[in-house]
Amino acid sequence: MGMDIVSFLKTNEAFGGLSNMSGEFPIAVNGVRVLTSEHLYQALKFPDHPDVQKSILSKPSPIHCKMAAKSKVNREKVRKDWEEVQLEVMEFCLKVKLLWHWVKFGKLLRAAEGKEIVEISSKRDTYWGKVKSDDGLLGENHLGRLLMKLRDELLGECNEHLRIVSPPEHLNLRFLGEEIRVKDRRDHLRQVGTSTSAQVNEVRP
């Protein structure tokens, strides 16, 4: 592994928090607590089935929620255009994660500045990550690419737009029978910042 790559496989590694499986970044959607960004991603496969979403969201771990989403009984309920929209849905989930963990998740993204972010797949998944082979790392690494895109936006001149997350309308994302509401946290850090600290100053606009 060269110095120019930041990779993660397990959630307990230095950059493990970049994984959707990390339990350290709970989020909320429409006021409902969601344990991990993986729970949200898997639930969004079923916009017309709030009951399936509910059972996915109730699973104690991201592995269990993934298994529930892939189960035979649920497989045919996945939205028909999932393959076309999955990248945009994943990007939305990552933005929600950053919105709720501006300092902690932001810090991980910033620490990967200028480096290629790669998810090492243990399951031979060459779509979201890369797999180790005799020729090095092979795969499309779509999760890594989305994380790099988000990091570059965060490090950009103005990252204020990342403090407002609205689901792209054309995706028709539904959550437990409702449209997902826009979440605006632009004032949140300023309020947190009343007891100012170096950490808050670092992330303040």
MDAnalysis code that builds the backbone (N, CA, C; Angstrom):
import MDAnalysis as mda
import numpy as np

u = mda.Universe.empty(615, n_residues=205, atom_resindex=np.repeat(np.arange(205), 3), trajectory=True)
u.add_TopologyAttr("name", ["N", "CA", "C"] * 205)
u.add_TopologyAttr("resid", np.arange(1, 206))
u.add_TopologyAttr("resname", ["MET", "GLY", "MET", "ASP", "ILE", "VAL", "SER", "PHE", "LEU", "LYS", "THR", "ASN", "GLU", "ALA", "PHE", "GLY", "GLY", "LEU", "SER", "ASN", "MET", "SER", "GLY", "GLU", "PHE", "PRO", "ILE", "ALA", "VAL", "ASN", "GLY", "VAL", "ARG", "VAL", "LEU", "THR", "SER", "GLU", "HIS", "LEU", "TYR", "GLN", "ALA", "LEU", "LYS", "PHE", "PRO", "ASP", "HIS", "PRO", "ASP", "VAL", "GLN", "LYS", "SER", "ILE", "LEU", "SER", "LYS", "PRO", "SER", "PRO", "ILE", "HIS", "CYS", "LYS", "MET", "ALA", "ALA", "LYS", "SER", "LYS", "VAL", "ASN", "ARG", "GLU", "LYS", "VAL", "ARG", "LYS", "ASP", "TRP", "GLU", "GLU", "VAL", "GLN", "LEU", "GLU", "VAL", "MET", "GLU", "PHE", "CYS", "LEU", "LYS", "VAL", "LYS", "LEU", "LEU", "TRP", "HIS", "TRP", "VAL", "LYS", "PHE", "GLY", "LYS", "LEU", "LEU", "ARG", "ALA", "ALA", "GLU", "GLY", "LYS", "GLU", "ILE", "VAL", "GLU", "ILE", "SER", "SER", "LYS", "ARG", "ASP", "THR", "TYR", "TRP", "GLY", "LYS", "VAL", "LYS", "SER", "ASP", "ASP", "GLY", "LEU", "LEU", "GLY", "GLU", "ASN", "HIS", "LEU", "GLY", "ARG", "LEU", "LEU", "MET", "LYS", "LEU", "ARG", "ASP", "GLU", "LEU", "LEU", "GLY", "GLU", "CYS", "ASN", "GLU", "HIS", "LEU", "ARG", "ILE", "VAL", "SER", "PRO", "PRO", "GLU", "HIS", "LEU", "ASN", "LEU", "ARG", "PHE", "LEU", "GLY", "GLU", "GLU", "ILE", "ARG", "VAL", "LYS", "ASP", "ARG", "ARG", "ASP", "HIS", "LEU", "ARG", "GLN", "VAL", "GLY", "THR", "SER", "THR", "SER", "ALA", "GLN", "VAL", "ASN", "GLU", "VAL", "ARG", "PRO"])
u.atoms.positions = np.array([
    [0.841, -1.198, 0.000],
    [0.000, 0.000, 0.000],
    [0.873, 1.245, 0.000],
    [0.699, 2.093, -0.984],
    [1.494, 3.316, -1.028],
    [0.980, 4.326, -0.026],
    [1.740, 5.355, 0.178],
    [1.359, 6.412, 1.118],
    [0.156, 7.196, 0.608],
    [-0.098, 7.100, -0.669],
    [-1.126, 7.955, -1.250],
    [-2.517, 7.332, -1.194],
    [-2.637, 6.193, -0.482],
    [-3.941, 5.540, -0.371],
    [-4.377, 5.475, 1.088],
    [-5.616, 5.803, 1.323],
    [-6.225, 5.623, 2.631],
    [-7.259, 4.521, 2.427],
    [-7.117, 3.423, 3.158],
    [-8.056, 2.326, 2.932],
    [-8.705, 1.887, 4.232],
    [-9.824, 1.210, 4.097],
    [-10.488, 0.654, 5.272],
    [-11.174, -0.638, 4.871],
    [-11.175, -1.563, 5.808],
    [-11.832, -2.854, 5.604],
    [-12.748, -3.093, 6.805],
    [-12.180, -2.968, 8.015],
    [-12.962, -3.171, 9.236],
    [-13.244, -1.829, 9.905],
    [-14.338, -1.785, 10.649],
    [-14.742, -0.497, 11.233],
    [-13.840, -0.049, 12.371],
    [-13.054, -0.969, 12.938],
    [-12.197, -0.561, 14.063],
    [-10.826, -0.061, 13.613],
    [-10.607, 0.050, 12.307],
    [-9.328, 0.565, 11.813],
    [-9.314, 2.089, 11.882],
    [-8.152, 2.661, 11.652],
    [-7.999, 4.117, 11.743],
    [-9.044, 4.858, 10.906],
    [-9.286, 4.372, 9.689],
    [-10.266, 5.034, 8.826],
    [-11.568, 4.231, 8.714],
    [-11.776, 3.338, 9.684],
    [-12.968, 2.497, 9.671],
    [-14.277, 3.276, 9.727],
    [-14.198, 4.482, 10.274],
    [-15.395, 5.325, 10.365],
    [-15.922, 5.755, 9.006],
    [-15.099, 5.607, 7.974],
    [-15.560, 5.932, 6.622],
    [-16.526, 4.871, 6.106],
    [-16.518, 3.714, 6.760],
    [-17.403, 2.629, 6.343],
    [-18.844, 2.906, 6.771],
    [-19.789, 2.521, 5.923],
    [-21.196, 2.652, 6.293],
    [-21.561, 1.703, 7.416],
    [-20.708, 0.734, 7.667],
    [-20.961, -0.247, 8.723],
    [-20.594, 0.287, 10.105],
    [-19.930, 1.424, 10.156],
    [-19.486, 1.958, 11.443],
    [-20.683, 2.365, 12.302],
    [-20.683, 1.881, 13.534],
    [-21.779, 2.199, 14.450],
    [-21.579, 3.493, 15.215],
    [-20.523, 4.232, 14.881],
    [-20.217, 5.447, 15.641],
    [-20.907, 6.696, 15.096],
    [-21.717, 6.512, 14.049],
    [-22.314, 7.684, 13.406],
    [-23.825, 7.518, 13.207],
    [-24.583, 7.415, 14.311],
    [-26.034, 7.329, 14.154],
    [-26.570, 8.623, 13.556],
    [-27.658, 8.529, 12.822],
    [-28.226, 9.700, 12.170],
    [-29.722, 9.753, 12.467],
    [-30.378, 10.787, 11.990],
    [-31.834, 10.849, 12.133],
    [-32.420, 11.309, 10.807],
    [-33.544, 10.723, 10.450],
    [-34.257, 11.112, 9.238],
    [-35.709, 11.351, 9.635],
    [-36.227, 12.524, 9.316],
    [-37.593, 12.895, 9.711],
    [-37.817, 12.664, 11.208],
    [-36.773, 12.896, 11.991],
    [-36.904, 12.747, 13.444],
    [-36.788, 11.316, 13.944],
    [-36.554, 10.366, 13.032],
    [-36.418, 8.959, 13.433],
    [-34.936, 8.594, 13.501],
    [-34.534, 8.024, 14.620],
    [-33.126, 7.648, 14.782],
    [-32.791, 6.438, 13.910],
    [-31.675, 6.528, 13.213],
    [-31.209, 5.455, 12.335],
    [-29.794, 5.098, 12.792],
    [-29.563, 3.820, 13.059],
    [-28.303, 3.409, 13.700],
    [-27.049, 3.680, 12.878],
    [-27.116, 3.421, 11.567],
    [-25.934, 3.619, 10.718],
    [-26.379, 4.107, 9.342],
    [-25.436, 4.632, 8.581],
    [-25.756, 5.047, 7.206],
    [-26.108, 3.825, 6.359],
    [-25.610, 2.646, 6.740],
    [-25.964, 1.409, 6.030],
    [-27.448, 1.087, 6.219],
    [-27.951, 1.283, 7.434],
    [-29.376, 1.057, 7.689],
    [-30.219, 1.947, 6.761],
    [-29.804, 3.208, 6.641],
    [-30.564, 4.140, 5.801],
    [-30.505, 3.705, 4.336],
    [-29.314, 3.386, 3.875],
    [-29.137, 2.975, 2.478],
    [-29.991, 1.747, 2.152],
    [-29.935, 0.744, 3.004],
    [-30.709, -0.478, 2.755],
    [-32.214, -0.192, 2.801],
    [-32.638, 0.653, 3.737],
    [-34.066, 0.962, 3.864],
    [-34.587, 1.678, 2.620],
    [-33.731, 2.516, 2.022],
    [-34.176, 3.314, 0.877],
    [-34.369, 2.478, -0.397],
    [-34.014, 1.214, -0.337],
    [-34.294, 0.322, -1.472],
    [-35.795, 0.037, -1.580],
    [-36.534, 0.346, -0.499],
    [-37.944, -0.056, -0.421],
    [-38.877, 1.132, -0.157],
    [-38.875, 2.140, -1.041],
    [-39.658, 3.349, -0.770],
    [-41.152, 3.086, -0.634],
    [-41.659, 2.042, -1.285],
    [-43.098, 1.765, -1.264],
    [-43.479, 0.723, -0.228],
    [-42.526, 0.345, 0.603],
    [-42.800, -0.699, 1.602],
    [-42.323, -0.267, 2.989],
    [-43.084, 0.637, 3.626],
    [-42.670, 1.119, 4.953],
    [-42.495, -0.008, 5.975],
    [-43.247, -1.088, 5.805],
    [-43.122, -2.205, 6.743],
    [-41.744, -2.866, 6.623],
    [-41.266, -3.004, 5.380],
    [-39.928, -3.575, 5.166],
    [-38.875, -2.611, 5.719],
    [-39.062, -1.320, 5.465],
    [-38.120, -0.322, 5.980],
    [-38.036, -0.406, 7.505],
    [-39.192, -0.514, 8.122],
    [-39.254, -0.571, 9.579],
    [-38.473, -1.759, 10.118],
    [-38.632, -2.916, 9.461],
    [-37.932, -4.106, 9.950],
    [-36.421, -3.974, 9.724],
    [-36.030, -3.345, 8.615],
    [-34.596, -3.119, 8.361],
    [-34.019, -2.173, 9.410],
    [-34.749, -1.096, 9.696],
    [-34.262, -0.098, 10.650],
    [-34.191, -0.644, 12.072],
    [-34.979, -1.674, 12.349],
    [-34.994, -2.224, 13.713],
    [-33.863, -3.218, 13.962],
    [-33.143, -3.586, 12.909],
    [-32.060, -4.570, 13.080],
    [-30.920, -3.952, 13.897],
    [-30.346, -4.748, 14.829],
    [-29.338, -4.203, 15.742],
    [-28.007, -3.865, 15.091],
    [-27.708, -4.479, 13.935],
    [-26.404, -4.205, 13.315],
    [-26.570, -4.033, 11.812],
    [-25.625, -3.320, 11.189],
    [-25.699, -3.098, 9.748],
    [-25.632, -4.393, 8.943],
    [-24.911, -5.391, 9.456],
    [-24.851, -6.685, 8.756],
    [-26.245, -7.302, 8.710],
    [-26.950, -7.254, 9.843],
    [-28.304, -7.814, 9.894],
    [-29.266, -7.062, 8.984],
    [-29.119, -5.749, 8.922],
    [-30.054, -4.982, 8.087],
    [-29.777, -5.268, 6.614],
    [-28.526, -5.488, 6.273],
    [-28.167, -5.818, 4.888],
    [-28.739, -7.187, 4.512],
    [-28.620, -8.129, 5.437],
    [-29.155, -9.466, 5.192],
    [-30.676, -9.425, 5.016],
    [-31.339, -8.610, 5.827],
    [-32.798, -8.491, 5.721],
    [-33.183, -7.922, 4.357],
    [-32.418, -6.908, 3.903],
    [-32.718, -6.274, 2.612],
    [-32.514, -7.259, 1.463],
    [-31.556, -8.152, 1.627],
    [-31.241, -9.089, 0.548],
    [-32.035, -10.395, 0.649],
    [-32.823, -10.539, 1.704],
    [-33.550, -11.801, 1.904],
    [-34.498, -12.060, 0.744],
    [-34.754, -13.329, 0.525],
    [-35.588, -13.749, -0.604],
    [-36.945, -13.052, -0.593],
    [-37.542, -12.982, 0.593],
    [-38.885, -12.420, 0.702],
    [-38.907, -10.924, 0.331],
    [-37.795, -10.230, 0.561],
    [-37.771, -8.787, 0.268],
    [-37.216, -8.448, -1.107],
    [-36.457, -9.368, -1.670],
    [-35.736, -9.046, -2.902],
    [-36.624, -8.502, -4.019],
    [-37.820, -9.093, -4.180],
    [-38.660, -8.623, -5.295],
    [-39.371, -7.304, -4.986],
    [-39.219, -6.812, -3.752],
    [-39.859, -5.541, -3.397],
    [-38.923, -4.343, -3.616],
    [-37.669, -4.628, -3.926],
    [-36.689, -3.541, -4.157],
    [-37.171, -2.689, -5.334],
    [-37.014, -1.377, -5.215],
    [-37.477, -0.506, -6.305],
    [-36.833, -0.913, -7.625],
    [-37.632, -0.888, -8.671],
    [-37.211, -1.467, -9.960],
    [-35.990, -0.770, -10.569],
    [-35.857, 0.523, -10.305],
    [-34.754, 1.284, -10.918],
    [-33.540, 1.374, -9.996],
    [-33.452, 0.462, -9.034],
    [-32.411, 0.580, -8.007],
    [-31.014, 0.704, -8.601],
    [-30.704, -0.102, -9.601],
    [-29.347, -0.065, -10.171],
    [-29.012, 1.307, -10.735],
    [-30.034, 1.991, -11.271],
    [-29.780, 3.325, -11.852],
    [-29.608, 4.394, -10.771],
    [-30.277, 4.210, -9.641],
    [-30.266, 5.284, -8.622],
    [-29.341, 5.012, -7.440],
    [-28.791, 3.800, -7.342],
    [-28.078, 3.452, -6.106],
    [-26.899, 4.376, -5.773],
    [-26.187, 4.855, -6.783],
    [-25.060, 5.750, -6.500],
    [-25.529, 7.063, -5.889],
    [-26.602, 7.618, -6.456],
    [-27.123, 8.880, -5.917],
    [-27.710, 8.695, -4.527],
    [-28.311, 7.536, -4.296],
    [-28.860, 7.261, -2.966],
    [-27.720, 7.154, -1.954],
    [-26.654, 6.474, -2.350],
    [-25.495, 6.348, -1.460],
    [-24.895, 7.723, -1.162],
    [-24.810, 8.562, -2.176],
    [-24.267, 9.908, -1.967],
    [-25.126, 10.678, -0.971],
    [-26.439, 10.535, -1.094],
    [-27.362, 11.177, -0.158],
    [-27.103, 10.682, 1.270],
    [-26.942, 9.357, 1.436],
    [-26.698, 8.780, 2.766],
    [-25.405, 9.314, 3.388],
    [-24.371, 9.459, 2.558],
    [-23.091, 9.975, 3.057],
    [-23.222, 11.439, 3.475],
    [-24.024, 12.199, 2.736],
    [-24.230, 13.609, 3.088],
    [-24.993, 13.738, 4.401],
    [-25.940, 12.827, 4.615],
    [-26.684, 12.833, 5.886],
    [-25.722, 12.515, 7.036],
    [-24.842, 11.560, 6.805],
    [-23.860, 11.179, 7.831],
    [-22.965, 12.360, 8.193],
    [-22.514, 13.083, 7.183],
    [-21.666, 14.256, 7.442],
    [-22.451, 15.348, 8.164],
    [-23.691, 15.538, 7.771],
    [-24.525, 16.578, 8.376],
    [-24.644, 16.378, 9.886],
    [-24.813, 15.136, 10.296],
    [-24.996, 14.844, 11.726],
    [-23.678, 14.719, 12.474],
    [-22.582, 14.537, 11.745],
    [-21.285, 14.350, 12.407],
    [-20.234, 15.220, 11.735],
    [-20.557, 16.506, 11.667],
    [-19.731, 17.473, 10.953],
    [-18.284, 17.447, 11.438],
    [-18.108, 17.374, 12.750],
    [-16.749, 17.402, 13.297],
    [-16.067, 16.041, 13.165],
    [-16.751, 14.997, 13.649],
    [-16.113, 13.679, 13.736],
    [-15.906, 13.022, 12.363],
    [-16.945, 13.007, 11.551],
    [-16.823, 12.411, 10.218],
    [-16.005, 13.343, 9.325],
    [-16.215, 14.641, 9.514],
    [-15.453, 15.632, 8.745],
    [-13.956, 15.490, 8.972],
    [-13.588, 15.192, 10.212],
    [-12.176, 15.036, 10.571],
    [-11.539, 13.870, 9.809],
    [-12.285, 12.768, 9.706],
    [-11.791, 11.595, 8.962],
    [-11.601, 11.934, 7.488],
    [-12.593, 12.627, 6.927],
    [-12.494, 13.000, 5.515],
    [-11.311, 13.934, 5.286],
    [-11.148, 14.901, 6.198],
    [-10.034, 15.857, 6.062],
    [-8.685, 15.153, 6.182],
    [-8.630, 14.129, 7.037],
    [-7.367, 13.405, 7.248],
    [-6.943, 12.655, 5.984],
    [-7.906, 12.463, 5.078],
    [-7.599, 11.752, 3.826],
    [-7.339, 12.733, 2.688],
    [-7.089, 13.984, 3.037],
    [-6.893, 15.012, 2.005],
    [-5.797, 14.614, 1.013],
    [-6.105, 14.755, -0.277],
    [-5.106, 14.489, -1.312],
    [-4.795, 13.015, -1.532],
    [-5.520, 12.152, -0.842],
    [-5.240, 10.720, -0.986],
    [-6.429, 10.000, -1.618],
    [-6.138, 8.857, -2.190],
    [-7.220, 8.049, -2.739],
    [-7.839, 7.251, -1.601],
    [-9.162, 7.325, -1.489],
    [-9.866, 6.566, -0.456],
    [-10.384, 5.274, -1.081],
    [-10.023, 4.168, -0.473],
    [-10.400, 2.868, -1.029],
    [-11.036, 1.992, 0.039],
    [-12.218, 1.468, -0.283],
    [-12.795, 0.455, 0.590],
    [-12.265, -0.897, 0.112],
    [-11.605, -1.620, 1.021],
    [-11.119, -2.953, 0.671],
    [-12.268, -3.919, 0.936],
    [-12.674, -4.642, -0.078],
    [-13.808, -5.536, 0.090],
    [-13.372, -6.927, 0.522],
    [-14.066, -7.437, 1.539],
    [-13.763, -8.790, 2.001],
    [-14.611, -9.794, 1.215],
    [-15.621, -9.264, 0.502],
    [-16.596, -10.147, -0.140],
    [-16.470, -10.169, -1.668],
    [-15.357, -9.827, -2.188],
    [-15.152, -9.780, -3.640],
    [-16.107, -8.811, -4.322],
    [-16.430, -7.738, -3.614],
    [-17.315, -6.719, -4.189],
    [-16.459, -5.688, -4.913],
    [-16.418, -5.803, -6.239],
    [-15.573, -4.874, -7.002],
    [-16.375, -3.672, -7.488],
    [-17.618, -3.566, -7.035],
    [-18.416, -2.390, -7.416],
    [-18.193, -1.263, -6.402],
    [-18.503, -1.519, -5.151],
    [-18.353, -0.471, -4.129],
    [-16.907, -0.305, -3.674],
    [-16.147, -1.386, -3.696],
    [-14.772, -1.312, -3.208],
    [-13.780, -1.887, -4.185],
    [-12.649, -2.302, -3.632],
    [-11.648, -2.992, -4.437],
    [-11.262, -4.259, -3.700],
    [-10.805, -5.243, -4.443],
    [-10.345, -6.472, -3.802],
    [-8.848, -6.631, -4.034],
    [-8.204, -7.245, -3.056],
    [-6.758, -7.476, -3.179],
    [-6.526, -8.615, -4.158],
    [-5.612, -8.410, -5.079],
    [-5.265, -9.486, -6.020],
    [-3.752, -9.453, -6.205],
    [-3.255, -10.385, -6.977],
    [-1.806, -10.423, -7.213],
    [-1.318, -9.156, -7.903],
    [-2.225, -8.499, -8.625],
    [-1.838, -7.268, -9.339],
    [-2.134, -6.012, -8.527],
    [-2.303, -6.165, -7.230],
    [-2.635, -5.000, -6.405],
    [-4.124, -4.961, -6.142],
    [-4.688, -3.744, -6.108],
    [-6.100, -3.592, -5.793],
    [-6.921, -3.418, -7.062],
    [-7.932, -4.243, -7.227],
    [-8.767, -4.157, -8.419],
    [-10.218, -3.907, -8.053],
    [-10.855, -2.993, -8.761],
    [-12.264, -2.736, -8.520],
    [-12.643, -1.314, -8.878],
    [-13.945, -1.077, -8.951],
    [-14.430, 0.247, -9.352],
    [-14.438, 1.247, -8.201],
    [-14.518, 0.741, -6.956],
    [-14.375, 1.598, -5.779],
    [-15.362, 2.761, -5.755],
    [-16.627, 2.477, -6.037],
    [-17.601, 3.578, -6.088],
    [-17.815, 4.255, -4.734],
    [-17.743, 3.487, -3.640],
    [-17.891, 4.125, -2.326],
    [-16.718, 5.065, -2.075],
    [-15.519, 4.592, -2.367],
    [-14.335, 5.435, -2.203],
    [-14.438, 6.707, -3.034],
    [-14.940, 6.571, -4.253],
    [-15.072, 7.743, -5.132],
    [-16.059, 8.758, -4.570],
    [-17.186, 8.251, -4.040],
    [-18.175, 9.164, -3.455],
    [-17.607, 9.859, -2.215],
    [-16.824, 9.118, -1.433],
    [-16.205, 9.716, -0.240],
    [-15.190, 10.792, -0.637],
    [-14.446, 10.551, -1.710],
    [-13.462, 11.542, -2.177],
    [-14.172, 12.797, -2.689],
    [-15.283, 12.588, -3.377],
    [-16.070, 13.715, -3.890],
    [-16.585, 14.564, -2.724],
    [-17.105, 13.881, -1.701],
    [-17.622, 14.578, -0.524],
    [-16.494, 15.306, 0.203],
    [-15.353, 14.638, 0.339],
    [-14.202, 15.263, 0.997],
    [-13.764, 16.531, 0.262],
    [-13.720, 16.444, -1.066],
    [-13.280, 17.605, -1.837],
    [-14.270, 18.760, -1.707],
    [-15.556, 18.426, -1.604],
    [-16.559, 19.481, -1.381],
    [-16.380, 20.094, -0.001],
    [-16.103, 19.255, 0.987],
    [-15.911, 19.723, 2.360],
    [-14.692, 20.634, 2.458],
    [-13.646, 20.288, 1.715],
    [-12.406, 21.066, 1.761],
    [-12.449, 22.271, 0.826],
    [-13.517, 22.367, 0.039],
    [-13.616, 23.455, -0.933],
    [-13.780, 24.818, -0.287],
    [-13.716, 25.844, -1.118],
    [-13.832, 27.239, -0.674],
    [-15.041, 27.427, 0.231],
    [-16.185, 26.960, -0.247],
    [-17.399, 27.133, 0.536],
    [-18.102, 25.791, 0.682],
    [-18.217, 25.344, 1.929],
    [-18.882, 24.055, 2.137],
    [-20.235, 24.225, 2.826],
    [-20.693, 25.453, 2.873],
    [-21.962, 25.751, 3.554],
    [-23.121, 24.900, 3.021],
    [-23.117, 24.622, 1.709],
    [-24.226, 23.860, 1.126],
    [-24.336, 22.449, 1.710],
    [-23.254, 21.949, 2.284],
    [-23.288, 20.602, 2.854],
    [-24.042, 20.561, 4.180],
    [-24.357, 21.759, 4.728],
    [-25.095, 21.798, 5.991],
    [-26.596, 21.745, 5.784],
    [-27.002, 21.705, 4.528],
    [-28.421, 21.539, 4.212],
    [-28.510, 20.302, 3.333],
    [-29.225, 19.299, 3.786],
    [-29.339, 18.101, 2.969],
    [-30.795, 17.908, 2.565],
    [-31.013, 17.976, 1.255],
    [-32.357, 17.702, 0.751],
    [-32.268, 16.570, -0.248],
    [-33.187, 15.621, -0.149],
    [-33.139, 14.491, -1.064],
    [-33.440, 14.952, -2.481],
    [-32.633, 14.565, -3.470],
    [-32.908, 14.959, -4.855],
    [-34.316, 14.504, -5.236],
    [-35.121, 15.447, -5.739],
    [-36.537, 15.161, -6.001],
    [-36.748, 13.990, -6.947],
    [-35.921, 13.910, -7.993],
    [-36.138, 12.864, -8.998],
    [-35.934, 11.453, -8.448],
    [-35.335, 11.346, -7.250],
    [-35.112, 10.020, -6.678],
    [-36.360, 9.464, -5.983],
    [-37.317, 10.350, -5.700],
    [-38.545, 9.906, -5.011],
    [-38.253, 9.043, -3.791],
    [-37.371, 9.529, -2.943],
    [-37.032, 8.774, -1.742],
    [-38.178, 8.894, -0.739],
    [-38.636, 7.767, -0.245],
    [-39.648, 7.813, 0.795],
    [-39.159, 7.031, 2.002],
    [-39.530, 7.530, 3.171],
    [-39.030, 6.968, 4.413],
    [-40.213, 6.749, 5.353],
    [-40.518, 5.482, 5.621],
    [-41.633, 5.124, 6.499],
    [-42.933, 5.807, 6.078],
    [-43.179, 5.803, 4.759],
    [-44.436, 6.318, 4.241],
    [-44.495, 7.819, 4.019],
    [-43.383, 8.520, 4.304],
    [-43.377, 9.977, 4.115],
    [-42.229, 10.404, 3.211],
    [-42.372, 11.600, 2.648],
    [-41.239, 12.170, 1.916],
    [-40.171, 12.550, 2.937],
    [-38.924, 12.463, 2.517],
    [-37.841, 12.857, 3.421],
    [-37.763, 14.381, 3.446],
    [-37.811, 14.933, 4.653],
    [-37.781, 16.395, 4.786],
    [-36.351, 16.922, 4.680],
    [-36.254, 18.122, 4.165],
    [-34.959, 18.800, 4.082],
    [-34.444, 19.031, 5.504],
    [-33.171, 18.801, 5.699],
    [-32.575, 19.047, 7.017],
    [-31.556, 20.162, 6.885],
    [-31.781, 21.231, 7.641],
    [-30.895, 22.398, 7.588],
    [-30.230, 22.569, 8.952],
    [-28.935, 22.376, 8.984],
    [-28.220, 22.494, 10.270],
    [-27.209, 23.642, 10.229],
    [-27.487, 24.651, 9.419],
    [-26.510, 25.742, 9.318],
    [-26.316, 26.458, 10.648],
    [-27.375, 26.538, 11.441],
    [-27.245, 27.248, 12.712],
    [-26.697, 26.369, 13.824],
    [-26.720, 25.071, 13.605],
    [-26.368, 24.145, 14.679],
    [-24.968, 24.404, 15.228],
    [-23.987, 24.508, 14.348],
    [-22.609, 24.683, 14.829],
    [-22.402, 26.045, 15.469],
    [-23.158, 27.021, 14.996],
    [-23.013, 28.340, 15.615],
    [-23.545, 28.309, 17.043],
    [-24.597, 27.512, 17.271],
    [-25.124, 27.386, 18.627],
    [-24.157, 26.599, 19.501],
    [-23.670, 25.505, 18.946],
    [-22.676, 24.700, 19.669],
    [-21.513, 25.605, 20.040],
    [-21.228, 26.523, 19.133],
    [-20.041, 27.369, 19.263],
    [-20.107, 28.423, 20.346],
    [-21.206, 28.476, 21.099],
    [-21.253, 29.493, 22.158],
    [-20.180, 29.205, 23.196],
    [-19.958, 27.927, 23.499],
    [-18.798, 27.602, 24.327],
    [-17.716, 27.211, 23.334],
    [-17.013, 28.207, 22.854],
    [-16.115, 27.970, 21.730],
    [-14.881, 27.169, 22.132],
    [-14.404, 26.401, 21.198],
    [-13.195, 25.615, 21.432],
    [-12.443, 25.555, 20.122],
    [-11.216, 25.114, 20.197],
    [-10.404, 25.016, 18.977],
    [-11.110, 24.127, 17.970],
    [-11.723, 23.070, 18.473],
    [-12.375, 22.111, 17.581],
    [-13.539, 22.769, 16.843],
    [-14.308, 23.573, 17.565],
    [-15.443, 24.245, 16.933],
    [-14.925, 25.285, 15.952],
    [-13.906, 26.044, 16.327],
    [-13.367, 27.074, 15.439],
    [-12.890, 26.475, 14.110],
    [-12.320, 25.293, 14.222],
    [-11.813, 24.600, 13.031],
    [-12.900, 24.379, 11.997],
    [-14.117, 24.074, 12.452],
    [-15.160, 23.687, 11.520],
    [-16.157, 24.807, 11.265],
    [-16.005, 25.909, 11.981],
    [-16.959, 26.998, 11.798],
    [-16.810, 27.626, 10.423],
    [-17.918, 28.081, 9.834],
    [-17.824, 28.720, 8.508],
    [-17.083, 30.046, 8.616],
])
